[in-house]
């Protein structure tokens, strides 16, 4: 069995260096002297790889994608509008039905339910209006 040296080893734990660019061993933390890496070539994975040039139309498309918003933003806005148009009348009907049920027991409490309903509806309108502006 031959003992081929595939790369520099830590002087303390004698393991192969796991990180070529660091000045210490990842396993034991020993500071590596400068001469440990002498005589060895850096791994191929650390060498610079040139990427091929992109065609000009693709580069222009990428630049436009950074500046111009896509169609996804409009889809979410329409979904938000639909949610607002459905939820506001739905809550209005629910609070009206709740107040009519409470009115049988206590007319004063029915008024409080209607005031709470107006508050909730106002909050919904304000929330959807604020979200629609952004």
Secondary structure by P-SEA (a helix, b strand, c coil): ccccccbbbbcccccccccccccccccccccccccccccccccccccbbbbccccaaaaaaaaaaaccccaaaaaaaaaaaaaaaaaaaaaaaaaaaaaaaaaaccaaaaaaaaaaaaaaaaaaaaaaaaaaac
